[in-house]
Amino acid sequence: MVQDFGASPLAERFGVDKYPAIFVDDALVARPEDFYPWGKPGTGKYLPWNDITNRRSFQKDLERMVDIRLTGGAVQSALPVHSPNAAALPTADMVDLDGKRFNFAQMNGQPVVVEFWATWCPICIDTLKWMKGPLGSNARVVAVAVDSEPKDIKEIVQKIRPRAKVVIASPELRRAFNGPPAVPTLLIADAAGKIVKTFYGAPPDLHAQVARELAKLR
């Protein structure tokens, strides 16, 4: 059920040309870049790999995904770093925690930040807190919760009160974003809804990078 990367049609299907890559059945759940920078700025969610905390985080994530598969659930794939992203925000309708229906087209005219987050991801929650301040009125934020219990999502939202529309991801919305590839994943779209930047994982200067990208869109 869990495979390390090797020359195979499955690896070729995802464009994987490095190692290690971890699959649960036919889903790519951890990319080579999640473990090693491979000569590029490190943004992988388990970097640095020699840190025991990151290794335990990977073990916990893998156990969770295997449990999901063993109980009949679907495991979402992580996209390879060089896979093309969607050119624009999808047209899928969403419902926020207040029961209000909306879509990204209604946000045209202002940059949009989309964060895929989970209640078990401290870095995701830190980013939600950070986006309450520095973003100000420069962007709209949609926080898409994945792989989390509704009661836990609502508890965190009530506690930190993010300046965002909070959505519990539906299967349709996840497919519209090709997964998403990892948690956390953060996307920035311009005022016309075109995706201009995607961040996988959480580099140490993530918030500074997000602020710089949004500054370019003013």
C-alpha positions in Angstrom: 0.0 0.0 0.0 2.9 2.4 0.7 5.6 2.5 -1.9 8.9 4.3 -2.1 9.8 5.9 -5.4 11.2 3.8 -8.1 11.0 3.7 -11.9 7.4 2.9 -12.5 4.3 4.1 -14.5 2.9 5.4 -11.3 5.9 7.7 -10.7 5.8 8.8 -14.4 2.1 9.6 -14.1 2.9 12.2 -11.4 6.1 13.4 -13.1 8.3 12.2 -10.2 11.9 12.1 -11.1 13.6 12.2 -7.7 13.3 10.3 -4.4 11.8 9.6 -1.9 8.2 9.7 -3.0 5.5 8.1 -0.9 2.4 6.6 -2.4 -0.7 5.2 -0.6 -2.2 2.9 -3.2 -2.2 5.2 -6.3 -2.2 8.5 -4.5 1.1 10.5 -4.2 1.0 11.6 -0.6 4.5 13.0 -0.1 6.8 14.5 -2.8 10.6 14.3 -2.9 10.7 18.0 -2.2 8.8 17.4 1.0 12.0 15.7 2.4 14.9 17.4 0.6 15.4 20.7 -1.2 17.2 19.2 -4.1 19.3 22.3 -4.8 16.4 24.7 -4.5 15.0 26.8 -1.6 13.6 24.4 0.9 9.8 24.6 1.2 8.9 21.0 1.9 6.6 20.3 4.9 9.1 17.8 6.5 12.2 20.0 6.2 14.7 19.8 7.7 14.4 16.0 7.5 17.1 15.4 10.1 14.8 17.1 12.7 13.1 14.4 14.7 10.0 16.6 15.0 9.6 16.6 11.2 10.1 12.8 11.0 7.4 12.3 13.6 5.1 14.6 11.8 5.6 12.6 8.6 4.9 9.4 10.5 1.7 10.8 11.9 0.5 12.1 8.5 1.3 8.7 6.9 -0.5 6.8 9.6 -3.5 9.1 9.2 -3.7 8.6 5.5 -3.3 4.8 5.7 -6.1 4.7 8.3 -8.3 6.8 5.9 -7.6 4.3 3.1 -8.2 1.2 5.3 -11.6 2.5 6.3 -12.6 3.0 2.7 -11.9 6.8 2.4 -10.2 8.5 -0.5 -6.7 9.8 -0.1 -5.9 12.9 -2.0 -2.7 13.1 -4.0 0.1 15.6 -3.6 1.1 17.2 -7.0 4.7 17.2 -8.1 6.4 20.6 -7.7 6.5 21.1 -11.5 2.9 20.1 -12.2 1.0 23.0 -13.8 -1.4 24.8 -11.6 -4.9 25.9 -12.5 -4.7 29.2 -14.5 -7.6 30.7 -12.5 -9.6 30.2 -9.4 -12.4 27.6 -10.0 -16.0 28.4 -10.6 -17.3 26.1 -7.9 -19.9 27.4 -5.5 -19.0 27.3 -1.8 -20.8 27.7 1.5 -19.1 29.3 4.4 -19.6 28.4 8.1 -22.4 31.0 8.3 -24.3 29.1 5.7 -23.8 31.8 3.0 -23.2 30.7 -0.5 -20.6 32.4 -2.6 -18.0 31.9 -5.4 -14.7 33.4 -6.4 -16.3 35.3 -9.3 -18.0 37.5 -6.8 -14.5 38.5 -5.5 -13.2 39.9 -8.8 -11.8 43.3 -8.4 -9.5 42.5 -5.4 -6.7 40.0 -4.9 -7.7 36.7 -3.2 -5.7 34.5 -0.9 -6.8 30.9 -0.6 -5.3 28.9 2.3 -5.8 25.1 2.6 -5.5 24.4 6.3 -6.3 21.8 8.9 -7.0 21.9 12.6 -4.0 19.6 13.3 -1.6 22.0 11.4 -0.1 24.6 13.8 1.6 26.5 10.9 -1.8 26.8 9.1 -3.4 28.3 12.2 -0.5 30.7 12.7 -1.0 31.9 9.1 -4.7 32.4 9.7 -3.9 34.5 12.7 -1.3 36.5 10.8 -3.7 37.2 7.9 -6.0 39.1 10.4 -3.5 42.0 10.4 -0.9 42.7 7.7 -3.2 41.9 4.8 -5.6 44.7 5.9 -8.0 45.5 3.1 -5.5 44.5 0.3 -6.9 41.0 -0.3 -9.9 38.8 0.5 -9.1 35.5 2.2 -10.8 32.2 1.8 -9.7 29.5 4.3 -10.5 26.0 3.1 -10.4 23.4 5.9 -9.5 19.9 4.9 -9.1 16.6 6.7 -10.6 18.0 9.9 -13.7 17.4 12.0 -16.4 20.1 11.7 -16.6 20.6 15.5 -12.8 21.2 15.6 -12.9 23.6 12.7 -15.7 25.7 14.4 -13.9 25.6 17.7 -10.7 27.1 16.2 -12.6 29.7 14.1 -14.5 30.8 17.2 -11.2 31.1 19.1 -9.1 33.0 16.6 -11.9 34.7 14.5 -9.9 34.8 11.2 -10.6 37.6 8.7 -11.7 35.1 6.2 -14.5 33.2 4.6 -14.1 29.7 6.2 -15.2 26.8 4.1 -15.2 23.1 4.8 -13.8 21.5 1.6 -16.2 19.4 -0.4 -14.9 16.6 -2.7 -15.9 18.9 -5.6 -13.9 21.8 -4.3 -10.8 19.6 -3.6 -11.0 18.3 -7.2 -11.2 21.8 -8.5 -7.9 22.6 -6.9 -6.3 19.3 -7.9 -6.1 17.9 -4.4 -5.0 20.2 -2.8 -1.4 19.1 -3.1 -0.4 19.6 0.5 -1.4 21.1 3.8 -0.6 23.9 4.1 -1.0 25.1 0.6 -1.6 28.8 -0.1 -2.5 30.4 -3.4 -2.6 34.1 -4.4 -4.9 35.2 -7.2 -5.0 38.7 -8.8 -8.0 40.9 -9.1 -9.2 39.0 -12.2 -9.0 35.7 -10.5 -5.8 34.5 -12.1 -3.6 32.4 -9.8 -0.2 34.1 -9.8 1.6 32.3 -6.9 1.3 29.0 -5.1 3.1 28.2 -1.9 3.5 24.5 -0.9 4.3 23.8 2.8 5.5 26.6 5.0 9.0 28.1 4.4 10.2 30.2 7.4 9.6 33.5 5.5 6.1 32.5 4.2 4.4 35.5 5.6 6.9 37.9 4.2 6.7 36.2 0.8 2.9 36.5 0.8 3.1 40.1 1.7 5.6 40.8 -1.1 3.4 39.0 -3.7 0.3 41.0 -2.6 2.3 44.2 -2.8 2.9 43.5 -6.5 -0.8 43.3 -7.1 -1.7 46.8 -5.7 
